[in-house]
Amino acid sequence: MRIAVVGATGLVGRSMMEQLSDRPWLDGSLRLLASARSTGRVLPFRGEDLVVENAAEFDPSAVDLALFSAGGATSRELAPRFVEAGCWVIDNSSAWRMDPATALVVPEINAHALPNRPAVIANPNCSTIQIVMALAPLHQAFGLLQMHVATYQSVSGAGAAARRALLDQIDQRRPADLDAPLGEATGGVFARPIAFDAVPEIGPADADGFFQEETKVVQESRKILGLPDLQVTCLAVRVPSWNGHGAVVRAVFADRVDRDEAVRRLASFPGLVVADDPLGYATPSEVSGDGRVHVGRLRIDSGEPKALTMWVAADNLLKGAALNAVQIADVLAVRRAQR
């Protein structure tokens, strides 16, 4: 297939390029697209230097599939034009995720939801992906009724500007007393200073008191798992780690949970790594660069035999974004080859 990456100069766009580099179904040279501001930049790919083109002026009939990671406004504007030209679009923004006509896909869970003709396919939120990856096999075994989540999300989830802001804030703290408040230095990215702190606010506030990141986890989990009445609570926290997200998940099931069976189910599910030891776990930093989702601290609630609590860690730029999108493309490539 002929592929374009829209938003190629961003963190996720570059990660998409890395994932595409070893895909045998990628035919010829990759087309790199971005805003007019980034047009003309040169990025390496498979030993070539590729020039970034203007996404707004690009002819979408020149490619078969486009991976979008350029923000919701760009996706809403350009994605329909690509689809009209017969091009598949896999979109990493939140623009299409809750559209009833748009598939929201984690391939290990619901690849069956992919349409049979060119369309927009939504890539889920980074935290949602790792959470539902851990819950899908457990739902199959015990019947999921409720999930209560707290996420601990690295600055890479907010892009390159967020990483720069963290470094700037750390630099500002070095000559100062660490016991003193940092003040208003947010770098224009975070609601509060992030260095040496934790900020329980990600995205705009909703009218119900939730922030947008929390609402995404609630709504997207229901859609991906096919459980529209699933009871979900979420509190999302930005933490000053460089890459990789963590989440504490408490899941309540219809049936009594057998921990050994839960471990077996998780261990046999594609893309998951589980720590059998109840005290075992992997940190987000430790799984950075790993495309798998890691589950640890798996234990039955002492007062509720139908509830299981776990720690879930994953690289948010890989399985949480770029890798999941390319895995969707893998499925489409196989289907194309089988025609």
C-alpha positions in Angstrom: 0.0 0.0 0.0 1.0 3.6 -0.6 1.0 5.4 2.7 1.0 9.0 4.0 1.7 10.2 7.5 -0.2 13.4 8.3 1.5 15.3 11.2 4.8 13.6 10.4 6.9 16.1 12.4 5.2 15.5 15.8 6.2 12.9 18.4 3.5 10.4 17.4 4.0 11.1 13.6 7.7 10.2 14.0 6.8 7.1 16.0 4.4 6.1 13.2 7.3 6.4 10.8 9.5 4.1 12.9 6.7 1.5 13.1 6.2 1.7 9.3 9.9 1.3 8.5 9.8 -2.5 8.7 6.3 -3.1 7.2 6.7 -5.2 4.0 3.3 -4.0 2.7 4.5 -0.4 2.5 5.0 0.1 -1.3 7.7 2.6 -2.3 8.5 5.8 -0.5 6.4 7.2 2.3 4.7 10.5 1.9 5.2 12.9 4.8 2.6 15.6 5.3 2.3 18.4 7.9 1.2 22.0 8.2 2.5 24.8 5.9 4.8 25.8 8.7 6.6 22.4 8.5 6.6 22.1 4.7 10.1 21.6 3.3 11.6 19.9 6.4 13.6 16.8 5.7 13.1 13.6 7.7 15.0 10.3 7.3 13.1 7.1 6.4 14.6 3.7 5.2 17.8 5.4 4.3 16.2 8.2 2.3 15.7 11.9 3.1 12.0 12.6 2.7 10.7 16.1 2.2 7.6 17.1 4.2 4.7 18.3 2.0 1.8 20.6 2.8 -1.1 18.4 3.9 -3.7 21.0 2.8 -2.4 21.0 -0.8 -1.7 17.2 -1.1 -3.7 15.1 -3.6 -5.1 12.2 -1.5 -5.6 10.0 -4.5 -1.8 9.5 -4.5 -2.0 7.2 -1.5 -4.1 4.2 -0.3 -4.0 4.9 3.4 -3.2 7.9 5.6 -2.2 7.9 9.2 -3.3 11.1 10.8 -1.8 12.6 14.0 -2.2 16.3 13.4 -4.9 17.3 15.8 -8.7 17.2 15.7 -9.2 20.3 13.6 -6.9 19.0 10.8 -8.6 15.6 10.9 -12.1 17.1 10.7 -11.0 19.3 7.8 -8.9 16.8 5.7 -10.0 13.3 6.6 -13.3 13.4 4.7 -11.4 14.6 1.6 -9.0 11.7 1.8 -11.9 9.2 2.2 -13.7 10.7 -0.8 -10.6 10.0 -2.9 -10.7 6.3 -1.9 -8.1 6.5 0.8 -8.3 4.8 4.2 -7.8 7.2 7.2 -6.6 6.0 10.6 -7.0 9.1 12.8 -5.2 9.5 16.2 -7.1 12.6 17.3 -10.4 12.6 19.3 -12.3 14.1 16.4 -14.1 10.9 15.2 -13.9 8.5 18.2 -17.4 8.9 19.5 -19.0 9.3 16.0 -21.5 6.3 15.9 -20.6 5.7 12.3 -16.8 5.5 13.0 -15.1 2.4 14.2 -12.9 2.9 17.3 -10.4 0.0 17.2 -7.9 -1.8 19.2 -7.0 -4.7 16.8 -6.6 -7.4 19.5 -10.1 -6.6 20.8 -12.4 -5.5 18.0 -10.7 -5.7 14.6 -14.1 -7.1 13.5 -15.4 -3.5 13.7 -13.2 -2.3 10.8 -15.3 -1.3 7.8 -15.0 -3.1 4.4 -14.5 0.1 2.3 -12.3 3.2 2.7 -13.5 5.2 5.8 -12.2 7.1 8.8 -11.0 4.7 11.5 -10.5 6.2 15.0 -7.4 5.3 17.1 -8.4 5.4 20.8 -7.0 7.6 23.5 -3.6 6.4 24.8 -4.8 5.6 28.3 -8.0 3.9 27.1 -6.0 1.5 24.9 -3.8 0.1 27.7 -6.7 -0.1 30.1 -9.0 -2.0 27.8 -6.2 -4.3 26.7 -5.9 -5.5 30.3 -9.7 -5.7 30.8 -10.8 -7.4 27.5 -9.6 -11.0 28.4 -10.8 -10.6 32.0 -14.2 -9.5 30.7 -14.3 -12.7 28.6 -13.6 -14.8 31.6 -15.7 -13.1 34.4 -18.0 -10.6 32.8 -17.0 -6.9 33.5 -19.6 -4.8 35.3 -17.6 -1.8 36.6 -14.1 -0.2 36.2 -12.6 2.5 38.4 -9.4 4.0 37.1 -6.7 6.5 38.1 -4.2 7.3 35.4 -0.7 8.6 35.8 0.3 10.1 32.4 3.7 11.2 31.3 4.4 14.6 29.7 5.0 13.0 26.3 1.3 12.5 26.0 1.0 16.3 25.6 3.7 16.5 22.9 7.1 17.9 22.4 6.2 21.3 23.9 5.2 19.6 27.1 8.6 17.8 27.3 10.4 21.2 26.8 8.2 22.7 29.5 9.1 20.0 32.0 12.9 20.5 31.3 12.5 24.3 31.6 10.7 24.0 34.9 13.3 21.6 36.3 16.0 24.0 35.3 14.2 26.8 37.1 14.1 24.8 40.3 17.8 24.0 40.5 19.0 27.2 42.2 15.8 27.5 44.3 14.5 25.9 47.5 12.6 22.8 46.4 10.2 23.4 49.3 9.0 26.6 47.8 6.1 26.7 45.3 7.2 26.9 41.7 4.7 29.7 40.9 2.9 30.1 37.6 5.6 28.7 35.3 3.5 26.2 33.2 5.3 26.5 29.9 1.9 27.3 28.2 1.1 23.5 28.3 0.0 22.5 31.7 -2.7 23.8 34.0 -0.2 24.0 36.9 3.6 23.6 37.0 4.4 19.9 36.5 8.1 19.6 37.7 8.3 17.7 41.0 4.5 17.6 41.2 1.4 15.9 40.0 -1.5 17.7 38.3 -5.0 16.0 38.3 -6.2 17.9 35.2 -5.8 16.8 31.6 -7.8 18.6 28.9 -10.6 21.1 29.1 -13.2 20.8 31.9 -16.6 19.3 31.2 -19.8 20.6 32.8 -20.1 17.6 35.0 -16.8 18.2 36.8 -14.7 15.8 34.8 -11.8 16.8 32.6 -11.8 15.7 29.0 -9.2 13.0 29.4 -11.4 11.3 32.0 -14.5 11.5 29.8 -12.5 9.9 26.9 -11.6 6.9 29.0 -15.2 6.5 30.2 -16.9 6.8 26.8 -14.2 5.0 24.7 -13.9 2.0 27.0 -17.6 1.4 26.6 -17.5 1.6 22.8 -14.4 -0.6 22.4 -15.6 -3.3 24.8 -19.1 -3.2 23.4 -20.5 -2.5 26.9 -22.6 0.7 26.6 -23.9 0.4 30.2 -20.5 -0.3 31.8 -20.0 1.7 35.0 -16.8 3.7 34.7 -15.1 6.3 36.8 -11.7 7.9 36.0 -9.4 10.4 37.5 -6.5 11.4 35.1 -3.3 12.8 36.5 -0.3 14.3 34.6 3.0 13.4 36.3 6.5 14.6 35.5 7.7 11.4 33.9 9.3 11.5 30.4 7.4 8.7 28.6 5.0 5.9 29.4 1.6 6.0 31.2 0.5 4.1 34.3 -3.0 3.3 35.5 -4.5 1.8 38.6 -7.6 -0.2 37.6 -10.1 -1.7 40.0 -12.5 -3.9 38.0 -15.7 -5.5 39.4 -17.1 -8.6 37.6 -20.3 -10.6 37.5 -18.5 -13.7 38.6 -16.1 -14.5 41.4 -12.6 -13.9 40.2 -10.0 -16.7 40.3 -6.6 -15.0 40.3 -4.7 -17.9 38.7 -7.2 -18.0 35.9 -7.0 -14.2 35.5 -3.2 -14.5 35.2 -3.6 -17.2 32.6 -6.1 -15.2 30.6 -3.9 -12.1 30.6 -0.7 -14.1 29.7 -2.3 -15.7 26.7 -3.8 -12.5 25.3 -1.7 -11.0 22.4 0.2 -7.9 23.3 0.0 -8.3 27.1 2.7 -9.1 29.6 1.6 -10.1 33.2 3.6 -10.4 36.4 2.4 -13.6 38.2 3.9 -12.4 41.5 1.3 -10.2 43.3 4.1 -7.8 44.2 5.5 -7.7 40.6 5.1 -4.8 38.3 6.8 -2.7 35.6 7.1 1.0 35.7 6.2 3.3 32.7 9.9 4.2 32.3 10.8 0.5 32.2 8.4 -0.2 29.4 9.3 2.8 27.3 10.1 1.5 23.8 8.1 -1.7 24.4 5.0 -2.0 22.3 3.3 -4.3 24.8 1.0 -3.5 27.7 2.3 -4.7 31.1 0.0 -5.8 33.9 1.1 -6.1 37.5 0.1 -5.9 41.2 -2.8 -8.2 40.4 -4.8 -9.0 43.5 -8.3 -9.8 44.6 -10.0 -7.3 46.8 -10.0 -8.6 50.4 -13.6 -7.6 50.9 -15.0 -8.3 47.4 -14.2 -11.6 45.7 -15.6 -10.3 42.5 -13.2 -7.3 42.3 -9.7 -7.3 40.9 -7.2 -4.5 41.3 -4.1 -4.1 39.0 -1.4 -1.8 37.8 -1.1 -1.3 34.0 1.8 0.4 32.3 2.5 1.0 28.6 4.4 3.3 26.2 1.8 5.9 25.3 3.6 6.8 22.0 3.6 3.2 20.9 0.7 1.0 21.8 -1.1 4.1 23.1 -0.8 5.8 19.7 1.5 5.0 16.8 1.8 1.2 17.1 -1.9 0.7 17.5 -2.6 2.8 14.4 -0.1 0.8 12.4 -1.5 -2.5 13.7 -4.9 -1.3 12.3 -3.1 -0.7 9.0 -1.6 -4.3 9.3 -5.2 -5.7 9.3 -6.2 -3.6 6.3 -3.1 -4.7 4.4 -3.9 -8.4 5.0 -7.4 -7.9 3.8 -6.2 -6.1 0.7 -3.7 -8.9 0.0 -6.5 -11.5 0.3 -8.8 -9.9 -2.3 
